[in-house]
Amino acid sequence: MEKEEKKFVNKAEEDEMEIYGYDLCRWKLVLVTVGVICSGGFLLLLLYWMPQWRVKITCKRTTLKDCEVVLLRTTDEFKIWFCAKVRVMPSLRANPLQNPNPILHKVSNGHAVHFCESAAEENKNVLKKYLPIRYFTHHSVKYFWNDSVQSFDVVRGLDESTFCSSIHNEHSTGLTKGMHDYRKAFYGVNEIAVKVPSIFKLLIKEVLNPFYIFQLFSVILWITDEYHYYALAIVIMSVISIVSSLYTIRKQYVMLHDMVAAHSIVRVSVCRGNQEIEEILSTDLVPGDIMLIPSNGTIMPCDAVLLSGTCIVNESMLTGESVPVTKINLPNPSEYPKAAGDEIYSPEVHKRHTLFCGTNVIQTRFYTGELVKALVVRTGFSTAKGQLVRSILYPKPTDFKLYRDAYLFLLSLVVVAGIGFLYTVVNSILNEVPAHTIIIESLDIITITVPPALPAAMTAGIVYAQRRLKKIGIFCISPQRINICGQLNLVCFDKTGTLTEDGLDLWGIQRVENACFLLPEERACSESLLKSEFVACMATCHSLTKIEGVLSGDPLDLKMFEAIGWILEEATEEETALHNRIMPTVVRPSKQLFPESKQATDQEMTSYEIGIVRQFPFSSVLQRMCVIARVLGEKRMDAYMKGAPEVIASLCKQETVPVDFERVLEEYTKQGFRVIALAHRKLESKLTWHKVQTINRDAIECNMDFMGLIIMQNKLKQETPAVLEDLHKANIRTVMVTGDNMLTAISVARDCGMILPQDKVIIAEALPPKDGQAARINWHYADTLAKCTSSSPAINSEDIPVKLVHESLEDLQMTKYHFAMNGKSFAVILEHFQDLVPKLVLHGTVFARMAPDQKTQLVEALQNVE
């Protein structure tokens, strides 16, 4: 056959693979069978270890379109081979998201269809015309043949190439029974199945390890040479190590299976195309189903986008954050033609509207007579939870220096054994030793040079390590990776909630009037501030909600709201029905805050209320959040914003920001306080409720008035200094990667012992190219940051100890310098100073104001430093 063009699956993705097609060849199979018999089964072992050999010597190359077996090879540096059998299933169409025929199309849109006799006959003929759909399964994912790309492709759900308007206009009516069954043939059962291998299967996998095969060969040889006791001792050691290893691995599989299976099969209600509600098992869900979210909550069995209502969700299973998150319905762009254009739906981009598999919906809010509906977009291993489980079941290979050194060590032993083998053979022949003795003695040299007890000893060590890990709640189904932990030389920490306590205490506030800072105030709930914009911002600019009557949300928001003593009230079901939309959350001062001297009436106390009309949630990338609110009785709405002081100040009118803003901020951050800035502006009267629901965030977050600072105290966890000291004693370097302020992070790093008192901290301030000037780095000592300007750096670049930094960690101990930088500087250095990256990250200890993607880039940069 002609040489086929090289094909790929998962093109340009992390798990990209080359794919080749093969057909079984009978005469090759016969030859291989003879070879297996003649080699005493050794050839079969080789083919078991080498899947590419197994396919190439039993099959012949053919086109992908007609193949029976596919051979896959990863395109990363490891070039790992896999093989899979191609299967065939009958189907009316090749695409699961297409309607299989016109008849089904009409029914799927919810229209009643009256069949005439000829139409029914025509439908029968259509149903007979099934297409053979070819597919294979690899790592729990199905790959179907795609004619348009002439290769196999992953079957996609509604999470790609589906417009937001299409989700509302085309997919919101639900699927008919026929359409549901058609899609289920492609997507399969909606479950994340962790199959627990049988003991026999695990035994075969463990015993067929090359080490144990070599050991078996050694034992047979020793018995022949009458080394009975030594052979017996090795057999007993091997059996014990194999049994303990099997027991531990199987137990870990069972625990993972039980953990994943918990709440994975539940009964759910779905809307069918004819508006009927049907109760089915969650395993029968397919992309396109409309799932009804019960008011008392549920564990999500799939990934779904919210079409109506709101949900309060605990996403700790996926994110590790125990703070409940509010999810709102996906806006329909076709209802707001003046809003930003239609866009393609993405679970990552639209995560505020997406309910992820495995997360716990705690409660829902909805209109009376309406239901909280969600459109299923991904099922099974395609979901967020499924991808997480896949990464555990099929971990990426690791290329650690330990493994490379181990292979080199074994190779050197094999070379020594080979020399000894040849010397023994030649010497024995010259001395006319019998052939039987020559064979045994020469092979004996090999078994002595490569230690036969090595696998047993390694297994025993791993099992012991697993037991120690189990005591502290750490489980591992790939025990060989435990050895890698001994190679760790660096640990990255987040700050808030990791090194410091989750909770924060309000230390005080410092308001701004007429672009000047007032004196710090300890309490924010004083009578004079009751109706101030500063307190209004603290009362509204948060993501708090009530769960079973208890206020819940981000710890910082909770502390801030508790400090002003206000009350939060969420609209009831009856109120939302009355206004035909979900009513805003309302906040108001408690009665105790009103001055007794005025003897305020009940009407006066209840008349001051603020409704939160729209919320732009906190974004770690933007480092801020914003809300639009309206005081009861006022015509114009207000915009309130809180976030990182540097970011908030940049979005405010410069005439409202105090001249000494940077100096005041530095004073607080140097003491380790967490500082939040507040801003406000009155919105135009033409902005109605409907316009506010669709307005762009950028249009609101500009030309704000700077209102002042909230100073929060974030205490170190009691165990933090001891843990970091243990790591330092083990020569494991520690690094802080946080989204908080630079000087706050440096202060915490000093307090916890990450930076010792006598060590110097140099801040690298990288500036991007501007006005024809090249990108540059200014260097400052952390203690003199505020006194320096970009034109006169505190340290001459020539004196920076970067040039002293070499590849070894010993130099790090000698120089006693630590580098610190923020996310913006890190981005500039990555782009314009690539040669400095290895040296800076080797000495970098504090990385502040880092966005999530920058944290990933930093970890990759650290991994690349040998």
C-alpha positions in Angstrom: 0.0 0.0 0.0 1.0 3.7 -0.5 2.5 5.4 2.5 -0.4 7.0 4.3 -0.1 10.6 5.7 0.7 10.7 9.4 -2.5 11.0 11.4 -3.0 12.3 14.9 -5.7 12.1 17.6 -6.2 14.9 20.2 -4.3 17.2 17.8 -2.5 20.1 19.6 -3.7 18.9 23.0 -1.8 17.7 26.0 -2.5 14.1 25.2 -1.8 14.3 21.5 -0.9 10.9 19.9 0.1 9.6 16.5 -2.2 6.8 15.2 -1.5 4.0 12.7 -3.9 1.4 11.3 -3.2 -2.4 11.1 -5.1 -5.5 10.0 -4.6 -9.0 11.6 -2.4 -11.2 9.3 -3.0 -15.0 9.6 0.4 -16.2 8.4 2.2 -13.8 10.7 0.1 -15.1 13.6 1.1 -18.7 12.7 4.8 -17.7 12.7 4.6 -15.9 16.0 2.8 -18.9 17.6 5.7 -21.2 16.4 8.2 -18.6 17.8 6.5 -18.6 21.2 6.6 -22.4 21.4 10.2 -22.6 20.3 11.3 -19.8 22.7 9.5 -21.5 25.7 7.2 -18.5 26.0 9.9 -15.9 26.1 8.8 -14.3 22.9 5.3 -13.9 24.3 6.8 -12.0 27.3 8.6 -9.7 24.9 5.4 -9.0 23.0 3.6 -8.3 26.3 6.2 -5.7 27.3 6.4 -4.1 23.8 2.9 -3.4 22.4 4.4 -1.9 19.2 6.3 -5.2 18.4 3.1 -7.2 19.2 1.1 -5.3 16.6 3.8 -5.0 14.0 4.7 -8.7 13.9 1.1 -10.0 14.0 -0.5 -7.5 11.7 0.0 -5.8 8.4 -0.2 -2.0 7.9 -3.4 -0.6 6.3 -5.4 2.6 6.1 -7.1 3.9 9.3 -10.5 3.8 7.5 -10.3 0.0 7.1 -8.1 -1.1 10.0 -9.0 -3.7 12.7 -6.3 -2.5 15.2 -4.9 0.9 15.9 -1.4 1.6 17.2 -1.0 4.8 19.2 2.2 6.7 20.2 2.4 9.8 22.4 4.1 12.8 20.8 5.7 13.9 24.1 9.3 13.1 25.1 8.3 9.7 26.4 7.0 8.3 23.1 4.9 5.6 24.8 3.1 3.0 22.7 -0.5 1.7 23.1 -2.7 -0.5 21.0 -6.5 -0.8 20.8 -9.0 -3.0 19.0 -11.4 -1.2 16.6 -15.1 -2.1 17.1 -18.1 -1.5 15.0 -21.6 -0.4 16.0 -24.7 0.3 13.8 -26.1 3.8 13.7 -28.3 6.0 11.5 -25.8 8.9 11.5 -22.1 9.4 12.3 -22.6 12.4 14.5 -24.4 12.0 17.8 -25.6 15.7 17.8 -27.3 15.4 14.4 -30.9 14.2 14.1 -30.8 10.7 12.7 -33.7 11.3 10.3 -36.3 13.9 9.5 -39.0 12.1 11.4 -37.0 12.2 14.6 -36.1 15.8 13.9 -39.8 16.8 14.1 -40.4 14.9 17.3 -37.2 16.2 18.9 -38.4 19.8 18.6 -41.5 18.9 20.5 -44.1 19.0 17.6 -46.7 16.3 17.4 -46.3 14.3 14.2 -49.2 12.4 12.5 -47.9 9.6 10.4 -49.6 8.7 7.2 -49.2 5.1 6.1 -46.7 6.0 3.4 -44.6 8.2 5.8 -44.5 5.3 8.3 -43.4 3.0 5.6 -40.7 5.5 4.5 -39.5 5.7 8.1 -39.1 1.9 8.3 -36.9 2.0 5.2 -34.8 4.7 6.8 -34.3 2.7 10.0 -33.0 -0.2 7.9 -30.2 2.0 6.5 -27.8 1.7 9.4 -24.2 2.9 9.0 -21.4 0.9 10.5 -19.7 3.3 12.9 -16.1 2.3 13.8 -14.6 3.3 17.1 -12.0 2.3 19.7 -11.6 3.0 23.4 -8.4 4.3 25.0 -8.0 5.3 28.6 -11.8 5.3 29.2 -12.4 7.6 26.2 -14.2 6.6 23.0 -12.7 7.7 19.6 -15.1 7.5 16.6 -14.2 7.5 12.9 -14.6 11.0 11.5 -14.9 11.2 7.7 -14.3 14.9 7.5 -10.7 14.6 9.0 -10.1 11.0 7.8 -9.1 10.0 11.3 -10.5 9.0 14.7 -11.8 11.7 16.9 -13.2 12.0 20.5 -17.0 12.2 20.6 -17.8 15.7 21.8 -20.7 16.9 24.0 -22.3 20.4 23.9 -19.2 21.9 25.6 -17.6 22.8 22.2 -18.8 24.8 19.2 -22.2 25.5 20.7 -23.3 29.1 20.9 -25.0 30.5 24.0 -28.1 31.5 22.0 -28.3 28.0 20.5 -28.3 26.5 24.0 -31.5 28.5 24.8 -33.2 28.4 21.4 -32.4 24.9 20.1 -31.4 22.7 23.1 -33.8 24.0 25.9 -36.8 21.8 25.0 -35.2 18.5 25.9 -34.8 15.3 23.9 -37.4 12.8 22.8 -37.0 9.2 23.9 -35.8 8.2 20.4 -33.2 11.0 20.2 -32.1 10.1 23.7 -31.5 6.4 22.8 -29.7 7.4 19.6 -27.3 9.6 21.6 -26.8 7.1 24.3 -25.4 4.6 21.7 -22.5 7.1 21.2 -22.0 8.5 24.7 -22.6 5.3 26.6 -23.5 5.0 30.3 -23.0 8.2 32.3 -20.7 6.9 35.0 -17.1 7.3 36.1 -16.3 3.6 36.5 -13.2 2.8 38.4 -12.8 -0.9 37.7 -11.2 -2.9 40.5 -8.9 -5.4 38.8 -9.2 -9.0 39.9 -6.5 -10.5 42.1 -5.5 -12.8 39.2 -5.1 -9.8 36.8 -3.0 -7.9 39.3 -0.9 -11.0 40.0 -0.1 -11.5 36.3 0.7 -7.8 35.9 3.0 -7.9 39.0 4.7 -11.2 38.2 5.3 -10.4 34.6 7.5 -7.5 35.6 11.0 -8.0 34.0 12.6 -8.0 37.5 10.5 -11.0 38.7 11.0 -12.9 35.4 14.8 -12.5 35.9 14.3 -13.7 39.5 12.5 -16.8 38.4 15.3 -17.5 35.9 17.8 -17.1 38.7 15.9 -19.4 41.1 15.7 -22.2 38.5 19.4 -21.8 37.9 20.3 -22.0 41.6 18.2 -25.1 42.2 20.0 -26.7 39.2 23.3 -25.7 40.9 22.0 -27.1 44.3 21.8 -23.6 45.9 18.5 -24.8 47.5 18.5 -22.7 50.7 19.4 -19.4 49.0 16.8 -20.1 46.2 14.2 -20.9 48.8 14.9 -17.7 50.8 14.6 -15.6 47.6 11.3 -17.3 46.7 9.9 -16.7 50.2 11.0 -13.0 50.0 9.5 -12.6 46.6 6.2 -14.2 47.5 5.8 -12.0 50.6 6.6 -8.9 48.7 4.2 -9.8 45.8 1.4 -10.7 48.2 1.8 -7.5 50.3 2.1 -5.4 47.1 -1.1 -6.9 45.6 -3.0 -6.5 48.8 -2.1 -2.8 49.1 -2.7 -1.9 45.4 -6.1 -3.7 45.4 -7.1 -2.0 48.6 -6.2 1.4 47.2 -8.3 0.6 44.0 -11.3 -0.4 46.2 -11.0 2.8 48.2 -10.8 4.9 45.0 -13.7 3.0 43.5 -15.9 3.6 46.6 -14.9 7.3 46.8 -15.8 7.9 43.1 -18.9 5.8 43.2 -20.4 7.6 46.2 -23.5 9.5 45.1 -22.6 8.8 41.4 -25.9 6.9 40.7 -29.0 8.9 41.7 -32.6 9.3 40.3 -33.1 12.5 38.3 -36.0 14.2 36.6 -35.6 15.2 33.0 -37.8 17.1 30.5 -38.7 15.3 27.3 -39.4 17.0 24.0 -43.2 16.8 24.5 -42.8 18.7 27.8 -43.4 15.6 29.9 -41.2 15.1 33.0 -39.6 11.6 33.3 -37.7 10.2 36.2 -34.6 8.2 35.1 -31.3 7.0 36.6 -28.4 9.4 36.3 -26.5 6.7 34.4 -29.0 7.3 31.5 -28.2 11.0 31.1 -26.8 12.2 27.7 -25.7 15.6 26.5 -28.8 17.5 25.5 -31.0 16.2 28.3 -32.7 18.9 30.4 -32.2 18.0 34.0 -34.4 19.4 36.8 -32.5 20.5 39.9 -34.5 19.7 43.1 -35.0 22.6 45.5 -33.4 20.6 48.4 -30.2 20.1 46.3 -28.4 17.1 44.9 -24.9 15.8 44.0 -24.4 16.6 40.3 -24.0 13.4 38.2 -22.8 15.3 35.1 -21.7 18.7 33.8 -24.6 21.0 33.1 -25.2 24.6 32.2 -28.0 26.4 34.2 -30.9 27.6 32.0 -33.2 29.0 34.7 -33.0 29.9 38.3 -29.9 30.1 40.6 -28.1 27.5 42.6 -25.8 27.6 45.7 -23.1 25.0 45.1 -20.3 23.5 47.2 -17.4 22.8 44.8 -14.9 21.6 47.4 -14.7 18.2 45.7 -13.1 19.9 42.6 -11.4 23.0 43.9 -10.7 22.2 47.6 -12.4 25.5 48.5 -15.2 24.8 51.0 -16.9 28.3 50.4 -20.2 27.8 48.6 -20.5 29.4 45.2 -23.6 31.0 43.7 -24.4 29.9 40.1 -26.7 31.9 37.9 -28.5 31.0 34.7 -26.7 31.5 31.4 -28.0 34.7 29.8 -29.7 34.4 26.4 -28.0 36.8 24.0 -31.0 36.8 21.7 -33.2 38.4 24.4 -30.7 41.3 24.7 -29.8 42.4 21.1 -27.9 45.4 22.4 -25.7 43.3 24.6 -22.3 42.0 23.7 -22.4 39.6 20.7 -23.2 35.9 20.9 -20.3 33.7 22.0 -19.5 30.0 22.0 -20.3 28.3 25.3 -17.3 27.0 27.3 -17.5 25.4 30.8 -14.3 27.1 31.7 -15.2 30.6 30.5 -18.9 30.3 31.7 -18.1 28.4 34.9 -20.4 30.8 36.8 -23.3 29.3 34.9 -22.0 25.7 35.0 -22.8 23.0 37.5 -19.9 20.5 37.5 -20.1 16.8 38.1 -19.5 15.7 41.7 -20.2 19.1 43.2 -23.0 19.5 45.8 -26.0 21.7 44.9 -27.0 22.9 48.4 -30.1 24.8 47.5 -31.9 26.6 44.6 -33.8 29.8 44.0 -36.4 30.0 41.3 -39.7 31.7 40.1 -43.0 30.3 41.4 -44.4 27.8 39.0 -41.0 27.5 37.2 -38.3 24.9 37.7 -34.6 25.2 38.0 -33.4 23.6 34.7 -29.9 22.7 33.5 -28.8 21.4 30.1 -26.5 18.4 30.3 -23.3 19.3 28.3 -20.8 16.5 29.3 -21.2 13.0 30.8 -18.9 10.2 32.1 -15.2 10.6 31.9 -15.6 13.9 29.8 -16.8 15.8 32.8 -14.6 17.8 35.1 -14.7 15.0 37.8 -14.1 12.4 35.1 -11.0 14.1 33.8 -9.7 14.3 37.4 -10.3 10.6 37.9 -8.6 9.8 34.6 -5.5 11.7 35.6 -5.4 9.5 38.7 -6.0 6.2 36.8 -3.7 7.0 33.9 -1.0 9.4 35.3 1.5 11.0 33.0 4.9 9.3 33.0 7.7 11.0 34.9 11.2 11.6 33.7 13.1 12.0 37.0 16.9 11.9 37.3 16.4 9.0 39.8 14.9 6.8 37.1 17.6 7.7 34.5 20.3 7.0 37.0 18.7 3.7 38.0 18.6 2.6 34.4 22.3 3.6 33.9 23.2 1.7 37.0 21.5 -1.5 35.8 23.0 -1.1 32.4 26.5 -0.9 33.9 25.8 -4.0 36.0 24.7 -5.8 32.8 27.9 -4.8 31.1 30.0 -6.1 34.0 27.9 -9.3 34.0 28.5 -9.7 30.2 32.3 -9.3 30.7 32.2 -11.9 33.5 30.1 -14.2 31.4 32.5 -14.1 28.5 35.5 -14.5 30.7 34.0 -17.6 32.5 33.0 -19.2 29.2 36.5 -18.7 27.5 38.3 -19.7 30.7 36.2 -22.9 31.2 36.6 -24.0 27.6 40.4 -23.6 27.8 40.4 -25.7 31.0 38.2 -28.3 29.3 35.3 -28.0 31.8 32.2 -30.0 30.9 29.5 -28.1 28.8 26.9 -28.5 31.5 29.1 -26.9 34.2 30.1 -24.1 31.8 26.5 -23.1 31.2 25.5 -23.1 34.9 28.7 -21.2 36.1 28.6 -18.6 33.4 24.9 -17.9 33.9 25.6 -17.8 37.6 27.9 -14.8 37.1 24.9 -12.8 35.6 22.5 -13.7 38.5 25.1 -12.6 41.1 26.1 -9.3 39.4 22.4 -8.1 39.0 21.1 -8.5 42.6 18.1 -10.9 42.5 16.7 -9.6 45.8 16.5 -6.1 44.5 12.8 -6.1 43.4 11.8 -7.8 46.7 13.7 -5.2 48.7 12.3 -2.3 46.7 8.7 -3.6 47.1 9.2 -4.1 50.8 10.4 -0.5 51.1 7.4 0.8 49.0 4.9 -1.2 51.0 6.3 0.2 54.3 6.2 3.7 52.9 2.5 3.2 51.8 1.6 2.1 55.3 3.1 5.3 56.7 1.3 7.4 54.2 -2.0 5.6 54.9 -1.8 6.6 58.5 -2.0 10.3 57.5 -4.7 9.7 54.9 -2.7 9.6 51.7 -3.4 6.9 49.2 -1.6 5.8 46.0 -2.5 3.3 43.3 0.9 3.8 41.6 3.3 2.8 44.4 6.4 3.1 42.3 6.0 6.9 42.3 6.5 6.9 46.1 10.3 6.7 45.4 10.1 9.9 43.5 9.1 11.8 46.7 12.6 11.3 48.0 13.7 13.5 45.0 11.7 16.5 46.1 13.8 19.6 46.6 11.3 22.4 46.5 7.7 23.0 47.7 5.5 25.9 46.6 2.9 27.3 49.1 -0.1 29.5 48.7 -0.4 32.1 51.5 -4.0 32.6 52.7 -5.5 29.5 54.1 -2.3 27.5 53.7 0.5 29.3 55.6 -2.0 31.6 57.4 -5.4 30.9 58.9 -8.5 30.7 56.8 -10.2 33.4 58.9 -9.3 37.0 58.9 -9.9 39.6 61.6 -10.9 43.2 60.8 -8.1 45.4 62.2 -9.6 48.7 61.1 -10.5 51.0 58.2 -8.9 54.1 56.8 -11.3 56.3 54.8 -10.5 58.9 52.2 -12.2 62.3 52.0 -11.2 65.0 49.5 -8.3 62.8 48.3 -6.8 62.7 51.8 -6.5 59.8 54.2 -8.4 60.3 57.5 -7.1 58.7 60.7 -7.5 54.9 61.0 -10.8 53.9 62.7 -11.2 50.6 64.6 -15.0 50.3 64.1 -16.9 50.6 60.8 -20.4 50.5 62.4 -20.4 53.9 64.1 -23.5 56.1 63.9 -21.8 58.7 61.7 -20.9 56.1 59.0 -24.3 54.3 59.0 -25.5 55.7 55.7 -22.1 56.4 54.2 -21.0 55.1 50.8 -18.0 53.4 52.5 -20.3 51.2 54.7 -22.7 50.7 51.8 -19.8 49.2 49.8 -18.9 46.9 52.7 -22.6 45.9 52.9 -23.1 45.1 49.3 -19.8 44.2 47.6 -19.6 40.5 48.5 -20.8 37.1 47.4 -22.6 36.1 50.6 -25.7 34.0 50.6 -27.9 32.3 53.2 -27.9 28.5 53.4 -30.7 27.2 55.7 -30.8 30.6 57.4 -27.1 30.9 58.1 -24.9 33.4 56.3 -22.2 31.7 54.2 -19.5 32.7 51.8 -15.9 33.8 51.5 -14.3 34.3 55.0 -13.1 37.8 54.1 -16.6 38.8 53.0 -18.1 37.3 56.1 -15.7 39.2 58.4 -16.3 42.4 56.5 -20.1 42.1 56.6 -20.1 41.0 60.3 -18.0 44.1 61.2 -20.8 46.5 60.1 -23.6 44.6 61.8 -26.0 44.7 58.9 -28.7 42.2 58.0 -28.9 40.3 54.6 -32.3 39.2 53.3 -32.9 37.1 50.2 -36.2 37.2 48.3 -38.7 34.5 48.9 -40.4 32.4 46.2 -43.6 34.5 46.5 -41.7 37.8 46.0 -40.0 36.5 42.9 -43.3 35.3 41.4 -44.9 38.7 42.1 -42.2 40.6 40.0 -41.7 37.8 37.4 -38.0 37.7 38.0 -35.6 36.8 40.8 -35.7 39.7 43.2 -32.4 41.2 44.3 -30.8 40.4 47.7 -31.4 43.2 50.1 -29.1 44.5 52.9 -30.1 46.9 55.7 -28.8 48.1 59.1 -30.0 46.2 62.2 -32.2 48.2 64.6 -29.4 48.3 67.2 -27.3 50.5 64.9 -29.8 53.4 64.9 -29.1 56.1 67.6 -31.5 55.9 70.5 -31.5 59.7 71.0 -33.3 60.2 67.7 -35.9 57.6 68.7 -36.2 56.5 65.1 -39.5 55.1 64.0 -39.9 51.6 62.5 -40.6 53.3 59.2 -37.2 55.2 59.3 -35.3 52.1 60.3 -36.7 50.0 57.5 -36.7 52.7 54.8 -32.9 52.5 54.4 -32.4 49.4 52.4 -30.0 48.6 49.6 -30.8 46.0 46.9 -27.9 44.2 45.1 -29.1 44.4 41.5 -26.1 42.7 39.8 -22.9 41.1 40.9 -19.6 40.8 39.0 -17.9 38.0 41.0 -14.4 38.2 42.3 -11.8 37.2 39.6 -8.3 36.2 40.6 -7.2 37.4 37.2 -8.7 40.8 37.5 -8.0 40.9 41.3 -11.3 42.6 42.1 -15.1 42.3 42.3 -17.9 44.7 41.7 -21.6 45.1 42.3 -24.4 47.3 41.1 -26.8 48.3 43.9 -29.7 50.7 44.5 -30.8 52.4 47.7 -34.5 52.0 48.3 -36.3 55.1 46.8 -33.3 56.4 44.9 -33.6 56.8 41.1 -29.9 56.3 40.2 -28.0 53.1 40.9 -24.5 52.9 42.5 -21.5 50.8 41.5 -19.3 49.5 44.3 -15.9 47.9 43.8 -13.4 46.2 46.1 -10.1 44.4 45.5 -6.3 44.8 45.4 -5.4 48.4 46.3 -3.1 48.9 43.3 -5.8 47.6 40.9 -8.6 49.7 42.4 -6.5 52.8 42.5 -5.7 52.4 38.8 -9.4 52.3 37.9 -10.3 55.4 40.0 -10.1 59.1 39.0 -6.6 60.1 39.9 -7.8 63.3 41.7 -9.6 61.1 44.2 -6.6 58.9 45.1 -4.5 60.4 47.9 -0.9 61.5 47.1 0.5 59.3 49.9 -1.5 56.2 48.8 1.6 54.1 48.1 3.3 55.1 51.4 0.2 54.3 53.5 -0.3 51.0 51.7 3.4 50.0 52.3 3.1 50.7 56.0 0.3 48.3 56.4 1.6 45.6 54.1 5.1 45.6 55.7 3.4 44.7 58.9 1.7 41.7 57.2 -1.8 43.1 57.1 -4.1 42.2 54.2 -5.3 45.4 52.6 -8.5 45.8 50.5 -9.4 49.0 48.7 -12.9 50.3 48.1 -14.3 52.5 45.3 -17.7 53.9 44.3 -19.5 55.9 41.6 -23.0 56.9 40.8 -24.4 55.4 37.6 -26.3 57.3 34.9 -30.1 57.5 35.4 -30.6 56.0 32.0 -29.3 52.6 33.2 -32.5 50.5 33.8 -32.7 47.1 35.5 -32.7 45.3 32.1 -29.7 47.3 30.8 -27.7 46.6 33.9 -28.2 42.8 33.5 -26.4 42.9 30.1 -23.9 45.7 30.5 -20.2 44.9 30.1 -18.1 44.8 33.3 -15.5 47.2 31.8 -18.2 49.9 31.3 -18.9 49.9 35.1 -15.4 49.5 36.5 -14.0 52.9 35.4 -13.9 56.5 36.6 -14.5 55.4 40.2 -14.1 57.5 43.3 -11.5 56.1 45.7 -13.1 55.6 49.2 -10.3 54.1 51.3 -8.9 50.9 52.7 -10.0 48.0 54.8 -7.2 46.5 56.9 -7.5 42.8 57.7 -5.3 40.8 60.0 -4.3 37.3 58.8 -2.6 35.3 61.4 -0.1 32.5 60.8 -1.2 28.9 61.4 0.2 27.5 64.6 1.9 24.6 62.8 3.4 26.7 59.9 6.8 27.6 61.3 7.5 24.0 62.5 6.6 22.5 59.1 8.8 25.0 57.2 11.7 24.3 59.6 11.3 20.5 59.0 11.5 21.2 55.3 14.6 23.4 55.6 16.3 20.7 57.7 15.6 18.2 54.9 17.2 20.7 52.4 13.8 21.2 50.7 13.5 24.8 49.5 10.2 26.6 50.2 8.6 29.2 47.9 5.5 31.4 48.4 3.2 31.9 45.4 0.2 34.1 46.3 -2.3 36.5 44.9 -1.8 38.9 47.8 0.3 42.1 48.0 4.1 41.8 47.6 5.1 43.4 50.9 2.4 41.5 52.8 3.8 38.3 51.4 7.4 39.2 52.3 6.3 40.0 55.8 4.5 36.6 56.2 7.6 34.9 54.6 9.8 36.4 57.3 7.3 35.6 60.1 7.1 31.9 59.2 10.8 31.5 58.7 10.8 31.1 54.9 13.1 34.2 54.8 15.5 34.4 57.8 15.8 37.7 59.6 19.4 38.3 58.4 18.6 37.5 54.7 18.2 40.2 52.1 15.2 40.5 49.9 15.6 42.0 46.4 12.5 43.0 44.5 12.8 42.6 40.7 10.5 45.1 39.0 10.4 44.3 35.3 9.0 47.0 33.0 7.7 46.1 29.5 8.8 48.0 26.4 7.3 51.5 26.2 7.7 54.5 23.9 10.6 52.9 22.0 12.5 51.9 25.1 13.5 48.3 25.6 12.1 46.2 28.5 14.2 46.5 31.6 14.5 45.3 35.2 14.8 47.6 38.2 16.2 46.1 41.4 15.3 47.3 44.8 15.8 46.1 48.4 12.4 45.4 49.9 13.1 47.8 52.8 13.7 50.7 50.5 11.0 50.1 47.8 9.0 53.2 48.4 12.0 55.5 48.4 13.2 54.4 45.0 12.1 55.5 41.6 12.4 53.7 38.3 15.1 56.2 37.2 17.3 55.6 40.3 17.2 52.0 41.4 18.4 51.2 44.9 20.9 48.6 43.6 23.2 48.8 40.6 22.4 45.9 38.2 26.1 45.0 38.2 25.9 44.2 41.9 23.0 41.9 41.6 23.9 38.4 42.8 22.1 36.8 39.8 25.5 36.3 38.2 26.7 34.3 41.2 23.8 31.8 40.9 24.8 28.5 39.4 22.9 25.3 39.1 23.7 24.0 42.5 21.7 24.7 45.6 24.8 25.2 47.7 25.3 28.6 46.2 21.8 29.5 47.4 22.9 28.9 51.0 26.0 31.1 50.6 24.5 34.2 49.0 21.6 34.6 51.5 19.7 36.6 48.9 16.0 36.1 48.0 14.3 37.5 45.0 10.7 38.7 45.1 8.5 39.8 42.2 4.9 40.3 41.2 2.8 38.7 38.4 3.3 41.6 36.0 7.1 41.5 36.4 7.2 37.7 36.1 5.3 37.9 32.8 7.7 40.5 31.4 10.7 38.5 32.5 9.3 35.3 30.9 8.8 37.2 27.6 11.9 39.5 27.4 14.5 38.0 29.8 14.4 34.2 29.1 18.1 33.8 30.0 17.4 35.1 33.5 14.4 32.9 34.3 16.3 29.8 35.6 18.5 32.0 37.8 15.7 34.1 39.2 13.4 31.2 40.0 16.3 29.4 41.6 16.6 32.3 44.1 13.0 33.5 44.0 11.2 33.0 47.3 8.1 35.3 47.0 5.9 35.6 44.0 3.0 38.0 44.7 -0.1 39.0 42.7 0.2 35.9 40.6 -2.7 34.9 38.4 -3.7 31.2 38.2 -2.0 30.7 34.7 1.2 32.5 36.0 1.3 30.0 38.9 1.3 27.2 36.4 4.1 28.9 34.3 6.2 29.3 37.5 5.9 25.6 38.5 6.9 24.6 34.9 9.9 27.0 35.0 11.0 25.5 38.4 10.7 22.0 37.0 12.9 22.9 34.1 15.7 24.0 36.5 17.9 21.0 37.1 
